[in-house]
């Protein structure tokens, strides 16, 4: 029960933060931020795959 409350509290805080972010930044900044975040996720995934294949024994 307590985990559900904590989960929903985090979801609400993230949604409020997202709403404030979209209110106070321009559309271009939001698009660039999303693209940079997605690029970081993709590069991190590629780096992990290469590390697992060539470095980790």
Gaussian input, Z-matrix of N, CA and C with variables (Angstrom, degrees):
# hf/3-21g

backbone

0 1
 N
 C     1     B1
 C     2     B2     1     A1
 N     3     B3     2     A2     1     D1
 C     4     B4     3     A3     2     D2
 C     5     B5     4     A4     3     D3
 N     6     B6     5     A5     4     D4
 C     7     B7     6     A6     5     D5
 C     8     B8     7     A7     6     D6
 N     9     B9     8     A8     7     D7
 C    10    B10     9     A9     8     D8
 C    11    B11    10    A10     9     D9
 N    12    B12    11    A11    10    D10
 C    13    B13    12    A12    11    D11
 C    14    B14    13    A13    12    D12
 N    15    B15    14    A14    13    D13
 C    16    B16    15    A15    14    D14
 C    17    B17    16    A16    15    D15
 N    18    B18    17    A17    16    D16
 C    19    B19    18    A18    17    D17
 C    20    B20    19    A19    18    D18
 N    21    B21    20    A20    19    D19
 C    22    B22    21    A21    20    D20
 C    23    B23    22    A22    21    D21
 N    24    B24    23    A23    22    D22
 C    25    B25    24    A24    23    D23
 C    26    B26    25    A25    24    D24
 N    27    B27    26    A26    25    D25
 C    28    B28    27    A27    26    D26
 C    29    B29    28    A28    27    D27
 N    30    B30    29    A29    28    D28
 C    31    B31    30    A30    29    D29
 C    32    B32    31    A31    30    D30
 N    33    B33    32    A32    31    D31
 C    34    B34    33    A33    32    D32
 C    35    B35    34    A34    33    D33
 N    36    B36    35    A35    34    D34
 C    37    B37    36    A36    35    D35
 C    38    B38    37    A37    36    D36
 N    39    B39    38    A38    37    D37
 C    40    B40    39    A39    38    D38
 C    41    B41    40    A40    39    D39
 N    42    B42    41    A41    40    D40
 C    43    B43    42    A42    41    D41
 C    44    B44    43    A43    42    D42
 N    45    B45    44    A44    43    D43
 C    46    B46    45    A45    44    D44
 C    47    B47    46    A46    45    D45
 N    48    B48    47    A47    46    D46
 C    49    B49    48    A48    47    D47
 C    50    B50    49    A49    48    D48
 N    51    B51    50    A50    49    D49
 C    52    B52    51    A51    50    D50
 C    53    B53    52    A52    51    D51
 N    54    B54    53    A53    52    D52
 C    55    B55    54    A54    53    D53
 C    56    B56    55    A55    54    D54
 N    57    B57    56    A56    55    D55
 C    58    B58    57    A57    56    D56
 C    59    B59    58    A58    57    D57
 N    60    B60    59    A59    58    D58
 C    61    B61    60    A60    59    D59
 C    62    B62    61    A61    60    D60
 N    63    B63    62    A62    61    D61
 C    64    B64    63    A63    62    D62
 C    65    B65    64    A64    63    D63
 N    66    B66    65    A65    64    D64
 C    67    B67    66    A66    65    D65
 C    68    B68    67    A67    66    D66
 N    69    B69    68    A68    67    D67
 C    70    B70    69    A69    68    D68
 C    71    B71    70    A70    69    D69
 N    72    B72    71    A71    70    D70
 C    73    B73    72    A72    71    D71
 C    74    B74    73    A73    72    D72
 N    75    B75    74    A74    73    D73
 C    76    B76    75    A75    74    D74
 C    77    B77    76    A76    75    D75
 N    78    B78    77    A77    76    D76
 C    79    B79    78    A78    77    D77
 C    80    B80    79    A79    78    D78
 N    81    B81    80    A80    79    D79
 C    82    B82    81    A81    80    D80
 C    83    B83    82    A82    81    D81
 N    84    B84    83    A83    82    D82
 C    85    B85    84    A84    83    D83
 C    86    B86    85    A85    84    D84
 N    87    B87    86    A86    85    D85
 C    88    B88    87    A87    86    D86
 C    89    B89    88    A88    87    D87
 N    90    B90    89    A89    88    D88
 C    91    B91    90    A90    89    D89
 C    92    B92    91    A91    90    D90
 N    93    B93    92    A92    91    D91
 C    94    B94    93    A93    92    D92
 C    95    B95    94    A94    93    D93
 N    96    B96    95    A95    94    D94
 C    97    B97    96    A96    95    D95
 C    98    B98    97    A97    96    D96
 N    99    B99    98    A98    97    D97
 C   100   B100    99    A99    98    D98
 C   101   B101   100   A100    99    D99
 N   102   B102   101   A101   100   D100
 C   103   B103   102   A102   101   D101
 C   104   B104   103   A103   102   D102
 N   105   B105   104   A104   103   D103
 C   106   B106   105   A105   104   D104
 C   107   B107   106   A106   105   D105
 N   108   B108   107   A107   106   D106
 C   109   B109   108   A108   107   D107
 C   110   B110   109   A109   108   D108
 N   111   B111   110   A110   109   D109
 C   112   B112   111   A111   110   D110
 C   113   B113   112   A112   111   D111
 N   114   B114   113   A113   112   D112
 C   115   B115   114   A114   113   D113
 C   116   B116   115   A115   114   D114
 N   117   B117   116   A116   115   D115
 C   118   B118   117   A117   116   D116
 C   119   B119   118   A118   117   D117
 N   120   B120   119   A119   118   D118
 C   121   B121   120   A120   119   D119
 C   122   B122   121   A121   120   D120
 N   123   B123   122   A122   121   D121
 C   124   B124   123   A123   122   D122
 C   125   B125   124   A124   123   D123
 N   126   B126   125   A125   124   D124
 C   127   B127   126   A126   125   D125
 C   128   B128   127   A127   126   D126
 N   129   B129   128   A128   127   D127
 C   130   B130   129   A129   128   D128
 C   131   B131   130   A130   129   D129
 N   132   B132   131   A131   130   D130
 C   133   B133   132   A132   131   D131
 C   134   B134   133   A133   132   D132
 N   135   B135   134   A134   133   D133
 C   136   B136   135   A135   134   D134
 C   137   B137   136   A136   135   D135
 N   138   B138   137   A137   136   D136
 C   139   B139   138   A138   137   D137
 C   140   B140   139   A139   138   D138
 N   141   B141   140   A140   139   D139
 C   142   B142   141   A141   140   D140
 C   143   B143   142   A142   141   D141
 N   144   B144   143   A143   142   D142
 C   145   B145   144   A144   143   D143
 C   146   B146   145   A145   144   D144
 N   147   B147   146   A146   145   D145
 C   148   B148   147   A147   146   D146
 C   149   B149   148   A148   147   D147
 N   150   B150   149   A149   148   D148
 C   151   B151   150   A150   149   D149
 C   152   B152   151   A151   150   D150
 N   153   B153   152   A152   151   D151
 C   154   B154   153   A153   152   D152
 C   155   B155   154   A154   153   D153
 N   156   B156   155   A155   154   D154
 C   157   B157   156   A156   155   D155
 C   158   B158   157   A157   156   D156
 N   159   B159   158   A158   157   D157
 C   160   B160   159   A159   158   D158
 C   161   B161   160   A160   159   D159
 N   162   B162   161   A161   160   D160
 C   163   B163   162   A162   161   D161
 C   164   B164   163   A163   162   D162
 N   165   B165   164   A164   163   D163
 C   166   B166   165   A165   164   D164
 C   167   B167   166   A166   165   D165
 N   168   B168   167   A167   166   D166
 C   169   B169   168   A168   167   D167
 C   170   B170   169   A169   168   D168

   B1=1.4545
   B2=1.5223
   B3=1.3409
   B4=1.4559
   B5=1.5320
   B6=1.3396
   B7=1.4641
   B8=1.5245
   B9=1.3342
   B10=1.4643
   B11=1.5240
   B12=1.3191
   B13=1.4662
   B14=1.5229
   B15=1.3213
   B16=1.4661
   B17=1.5274
   B18=1.3307
   B19=1.4641
   B20=1.5236
   B21=1.3264
   B22=1.4617
   B23=1.5183
   B24=1.3362
   B25=1.4639
   B26=1.5298
   B27=1.3253
   B28=1.4648
   B29=1.5269
   B30=1.3251
   B31=1.4641
   B32=1.5242
   B33=1.3280
   B34=1.4645
   B35=1.5228
   B36=1.3323
   B37=1.4687
   B38=1.5241
   B39=1.3316
   B40=1.4653
   B41=1.5261
   B42=1.3252
   B43=1.4638
   B44=1.5254
   B45=1.3183
   B46=1.4646
   B47=1.5239
   B48=1.3320
   B49=1.4593
   B50=1.5143
   B51=1.3231
   B52=1.4616
   B53=1.5238
   B54=1.3152
   B55=1.4591
   B56=1.5123
   B57=1.3303
   B58=1.4676
   B59=1.5229
   B60=1.3344
   B61=1.4668
   B62=1.5268
   B63=1.3322
   B64=1.4632
   B65=1.5233
   B66=1.3218
   B67=1.4623
   B68=1.5271
   B69=1.3345
   B70=1.4630
   B71=1.5208
   B72=1.3230
   B73=1.4635
   B74=1.5224
   B75=1.3160
   B76=1.4617
   B77=1.5267
   B78=1.3106
   B79=1.4601
   B80=1.5282
   B81=1.3339
   B82=1.4620
   B83=1.5159
   B84=1.3174
   B85=1.4674
   B86=1.5249
   B87=1.3207
   B88=1.4597
   B89=1.5249
   B90=1.3204
   B91=1.4647
   B92=1.5234
   B93=1.3172
   B94=1.4647
   B95=1.5246
   B96=1.3219
   B97=1.4608
   B98=1.5261
   B99=1.3147
   B100=1.4659
   B101=1.5239
   B102=1.3317
   B103=1.4653
   B104=1.5240
   B105=1.3261
   B106=1.4653
   B107=1.5260
   B108=1.3136
   B109=1.4644
   B110=1.5168
   B111=1.3256
   B112=1.4626
   B113=1.5245
   B114=1.3344
   B115=1.4634
   B116=1.5215
   B117=1.3184
   B118=1.4604
   B119=1.5174
   B120=1.3235
   B121=1.4660
   B122=1.5218
   B123=1.3266
   B124=1.4693
   B125=1.5240
   B126=1.3326
   B127=1.4692
   B128=1.5257
   B129=1.3153
   B130=1.4609
   B131=1.5140
   B132=1.3208
   B133=1.4582
   B134=1.5266
   B135=1.3430
   B136=1.4687
   B137=1.5241
   B138=1.3259
   B139=1.4640
   B140=1.5255
   B141=1.3190
   B142=1.4656
   B143=1.5228
   B144=1.3269
   B145=1.4601
   B146=1.5313
   B147=1.3340
   B148=1.4643
   B149=1.5223
   B150=1.3277
   B151=1.4645
   B152=1.5244
   B153=1.3221
   B154=1.4632
   B155=1.5253
   B156=1.3202
   B157=1.4572
   B158=1.5289
   B159=1.3349
   B160=1.4563
   B161=1.5229
   B162=1.3119
   B163=1.4578
   B164=1.5258
   B165=1.3124
   B166=1.4589
   B167=1.5199
   B168=1.3361
   B169=1.4641
   B170=1.5077
   A1=111.12
   A2=115.81
   A3=119.60
   A4=111.01
   A5=116.38
   A6=119.88
   A7=111.02
   A8=116.61
   A9=119.99
   A10=110.97
   A11=116.34
   A12=120.42
   A13=110.14
   A14=116.69
   A15=120.46
   A16=109.76
   A17=116.99
   A18=120.98
   A19=111.09
   A20=117.05
   A21=120.14
   A22=111.94
   A23=117.23
   A24=119.69
   A25=110.17
   A26=117.06
   A27=121.22
   A28=110.12
   A29=117.57
   A30=121.15
   A31=110.55
   A32=117.23
   A33=120.95
   A34=110.81
   A35=117.17
   A36=120.57
   A37=110.34
   A38=117.62
   A39=120.45
   A40=111.74
   A41=117.34
   A42=119.84
   A43=111.63
   A44=117.28
   A45=120.21
   A46=110.00
   A47=116.74
   A48=120.44
   A49=112.21
   A50=116.96
   A51=120.60
   A52=111.05
   A53=116.35
   A54=119.80
   A55=112.20
   A56=116.93
   A57=120.46
   A58=111.01
   A59=116.85
   A60=120.84
   A61=110.15
   A62=116.68
   A63=120.45
   A64=111.93
   A65=117.08
   A66=120.18
   A67=111.58
   A68=117.24
   A69=120.65
   A70=114.89
   A71=118.50
   A72=120.07
   A73=109.15
   A74=115.00
   A75=119.08
   A76=109.98
   A77=115.78
   A78=121.31
   A79=111.19
   A80=116.80
   A81=120.52
   A82=112.48
   A83=116.48
   A84=120.46
   A85=109.95
   A86=116.44
   A87=120.33
   A88=111.06
   A89=117.50
   A90=121.07
   A91=110.43
   A92=117.45
   A93=120.91
   A94=110.40
   A95=117.62
   A96=121.16
   A97=111.06
   A98=116.70
   A99=120.32
   A100=110.72
   A101=117.74
   A102=120.82
   A103=111.84
   A104=117.20
   A105=120.39
   A106=110.15
   A107=116.95
   A108=120.19
   A109=112.05
   A110=116.82
   A111=120.27
   A112=111.61
   A113=116.60
   A114=119.98
   A115=111.69
   A116=116.97
   A117=120.84
   A118=112.08
   A119=116.16
   A120=119.78
   A121=110.55
   A122=116.81
   A123=121.08
   A124=110.54
   A125=117.66
   A126=120.03
   A127=111.48
   A128=117.61
   A129=120.65
   A130=111.80
   A131=116.98
   A132=121.00
   A133=110.54
   A134=116.85
   A135=120.65
   A136=110.40
   A137=117.34
   A138=120.69
   A139=110.91
   A140=117.30
   A141=120.08
   A142=110.71
   A143=117.12
   A144=120.29
   A145=111.13
   A146=116.46
   A147=119.59
   A148=111.25
   A149=117.44
   A150=121.19
   A151=110.16
   A152=116.56
   A153=120.25
   A154=111.42
   A155=117.18
   A156=120.73
   A157=112.35
   A158=118.01
   A159=120.31
   A160=114.82
   A161=119.95
   A162=120.73
   A163=111.99
   A164=117.18
   A165=120.64
   A166=109.92
   A167=115.67
   A168=119.35
   A169=111.48
   D1=-44.47
   D2=-177.96
   D3=-67.34
   D4=-34.58
   D5=178.93
   D6=-65.06
   D7=-36.16
   D8=178.10
   D9=-64.66
   D10=-41.42
   D11=179.93
   D12=-64.56
   D13=-43.65
   D14=179.09
   D15=-63.85
   D16=-43.38
   D17=178.99
   D18=-58.24
   D19=-48.98
   D20=-177.99
   D21=-68.78
   D22=-31.78
   D23=175.99
   D24=-64.60
   D25=-41.98
   D26=178.31
   D27=-64.78
   D28=-41.99
   D29=178.75
   D30=-61.04
   D31=-44.44
   D32=-179.88
   D33=-63.52
   D34=-43.84
   D35=179.54
   D36=-62.53
   D37=-42.17
   D38=178.69
   D39=-64.49
   D40=-40.06
   D41=178.83
   D42=-67.18
   D43=-39.72
   D44=176.81
   D45=-64.72
   D46=-43.47
   D47=177.66
   D48=-61.84
   D49=-41.09
   D50=177.64
   D51=-64.11
   D52=-41.73
   D53=178.03
   D54=-62.39
   D55=-43.23
   D56=177.93
   D57=-65.59
   D58=-40.45
   D59=178.22
   D60=-58.24
   D61=-47.88
   D62=-178.70
   D63=-67.50
   D64=-29.28
   D65=-179.80
   D66=-72.75
   D67=-40.71
   D68=-171.48
   D69=-98.49
   D70=-3.24
   D71=176.90
   D72=-118.13
   D73=158.75
   D74=179.52
   D75=-80.16
   D76=167.81
   D77=-178.99
   D78=-63.40
   D79=-39.21
   D80=-179.57
   D81=-62.76
   D82=-41.80
   D83=178.61
   D84=-63.36
   D85=-40.89
   D86=179.67
   D87=-63.73
   D88=-43.72
   D89=-179.96
   D90=-64.17
   D91=-45.02
   D92=179.80
   D93=-62.82
   D94=-41.91
   D95=179.25
   D96=-61.82
   D97=-43.45
   D98=178.74
   D99=-64.49
   D100=-43.52
   D101=-179.83
   D102=-64.72
   D103=-41.17
   D104=178.61
   D105=-65.48
   D106=-41.45
   D107=177.75
   D108=-62.03
   D109=-45.57
   D110=178.28
   D111=-64.79
   D112=-38.87
   D113=176.51
   D114=-62.40
   D115=-39.86
   D116=177.39
   D117=-64.66
   D118=-39.11
   D119=177.79
   D120=-63.92
   D121=-44.92
   D122=-179.30
   D123=-64.98
   D124=-45.94
   D125=179.83
   D126=-64.43
   D127=-38.10
   D128=176.75
   D129=-63.87
   D130=-40.39
   D131=178.57
   D132=-65.22
   D133=-43.57
   D134=178.52
   D135=-63.24
   D136=-43.36
   D137=179.54
   D138=-62.69
   D139=-39.57
   D140=179.42
   D141=-65.80
   D142=-40.47
   D143=179.02
   D144=-65.05
   D145=-44.01
   D146=179.00
   D147=-65.74
   D148=-39.07
   D149=178.29
   D150=-62.88
   D151=-44.57
   D152=-179.44
   D153=-65.32
   D154=-33.14
   D155=-175.99
   D156=-81.13
   D157=-41.92
   D158=-169.82
   D159=-108.11
   D160=-27.25
   D161=-172.37
   D162=-106.52
   D163=-49.70
   D164=-177.09
   D165=-70.83
   D166=132.55
   D167=-178.36
   D168=-101.02

